[in-house]
Amino acid sequence: MDVRRTPALFLALATALAGCSSAGDDEAPAAEAPVSAPVASPTPATSASAASPAPVTSAPAAPVTPSTSPSAAAAPGATRTPRPNPVSIPALMEKEYDGRGLKLGRVLDRNSAYTRYYVTYKSGKLTISGILNVPRGRGPFPALVLAHGHIDTDIYVNGQGLRREQDYLAREGYVVLHTDYRNHASSSDDPRNEVTLRLGYTEDVVNAVLALKKSTLKSIDGERVGLLGRSMGGGVTLNTLVAQPGLVDAAVVFASVSSSTIDNFNRWTRQDGELAERILDRYGTPKQSPEFWRGVSPRTYFDRVTEPLLIHHGTSDSTCPIRWSRTTRDALERRGKDVRMYEYEGEEHAFGPDWPLSMRRTVAFFDRHLAA
């Protein structure tokens, strides 16, 4: 493989639009005991008290009722197997994915190291836009899917977020597919995405990986695929690892949100009073519906992780506190998983002086685990 490797230190001065803003999305501490069986739809308790600092003034709506298999219900004496709540990670585990149709669009840029394309692919019934950086030289090249952090969809444009990483990794000989996610740029709209806790982003990432694997482009080695997520995209990456183990060969997260969805809900979603009320009315508070909140937290299912994970986090991150990544690392280590974490003294959420070092470590990690 003819891999072009050129220095990228000049990129350290690039803009940090790749992250989730302080008005982004986040989650909170759920119980850490591993759960191997799908979590059924919870029935919220009638208590009006919430396990969070902000009081809920409206009474919860009618509880979400667990559904059962039609065949089980029809067969007398048959064991009823409750289906998982459709808004849950167990539902993502059971979902049939058909990521496909990766299409090259117009050329956005061409330089001595790679060509940058506008692309689309299918995620279920939706069409998702993104960018694809294809290195010059003889392929096929290993591929990476990049999951960006929170950027307001009103201002987001195609390929925004992780700009430095897109460039750096393509120059290091990786095909880079940066997904815009649903509701972003030219992607199809999903009006329920916010009230379903943005789990649709995880579907889009899973389907992005499958679109690469199924692509007939000779430049892509669909047998060697990794995943990188930043901030909110770090949470999407953790969801992907527990929902579809074995999908990728290795994963990296930068300055990730919490692996407990309650942390993220309390830190960001509660600031949007109307959305928070809709979510709590529908699913119940963490105290009323603890099983629901466990069911949407990747930490609950860390026993399912099979891929090595590398974590980068700055000690001065005021957006996603470093304790979240430390807790994620510790929870994975307790389950005997292959996880390593680098801490960067004084680095903030966007990463500055130590960004080149973090990228050298990232490339070495992917080179090792995506080797031919």
Phi, psi and omega in degrees: 000130179270097184256123180271124180239113179234149183299149179231022184294333179296345182284350181298339179270001183290163180292151184255049179287356185286347189267174171274140180282172179293350175257030186274211184242144184201176187215175186225180193294116172253164179299148188259357181299132181295145178236122182262336180264148178302145179271125180285163178301130184279158171252108183303143176288168183273349179299140181265000181280146181245146178271053181201161188294330184270126181289150176257118187271338181263146180287144179300146177286181180304138184295154174284123186269129178300140176257157180236162179297134179302322181291323179293323181290330185278334185270117180301133177080356181288149178287128179279125177248105182295138175285152177291153173306131180300339174258082182192161175290323173304326176294323175294329177294320185274345185296144174266118183262146181222041178309130188194182169065036176294117184239128174283132174254219183290154175282124180268332181194152176217126178226189185289345185256326185198167174247137183251125183243148162282134181224163169224158173209170183261138174231092189064234179275352185267154171253127184247133178266168179181193173232154178228119173262123182243116181298151173282156179112183182280123174270197358282152181255148171299156187235152178229138170259132180250130180247110187281168178276183183291126170223132181309126182296339179290336181245351183294138175236161183312126176079005181289148182094141178056032181299316180298317183292322178304312182293311184300312185291325176294322178292340177269008173094023178248135165292131183240118173254110177260114182275138176281338190075163173298151180071003180247141174052238183265008182290159176295154178273143173231095186295344182266001190300320182289316183287342174263024170061029175060023177295342176298332177298323178295318175303318182295325179288316176303315181290332175296317178298314181295324178298321175295315182297327183269353184295145177265004178295126185291344180282346186257126172266096183290354178271352181228096184227132176240175184223135177228130180226147181235133176059242175304323177295337173294319176296320176298321179296315179297319176302316182296318182297323181275330182282323184225068179300141181090354182292316180243172182266336181192161182216151178229139174232140177247129171045051189287154168294178181289152174275004173245120187293336178295320177305311184291320177300312182294326185282325186237308189295326180299337178291336176264088188304318182294314179294317180300319180295319178298318181293314181291325177296323184282318188250344185091159178285166176303329178285323181285323186229064183299327181292324177299312185290330171294323185288347178250012181250122181299332181302328180301332189244024182298341177296342183273347185294132179239350185257149174294145183230134175246131182243132172243136178203138178272145183287341182255022180289113180265355178270304175242099186301143185298336180299332178297314180290325177296319178295319177299312178302311183298319180295321178291319179297321179298335179265008175075027183271158181276095183223140175224140181233133172252131176253139185243108186298124176082352180287141178263190188300320187279346185066132180231262186302326184268004180300315178302320178297317180297325180285324175298320178293323179295314181295318178299321179295311180292322177302320182290318187266346178248020181297147180295000000 
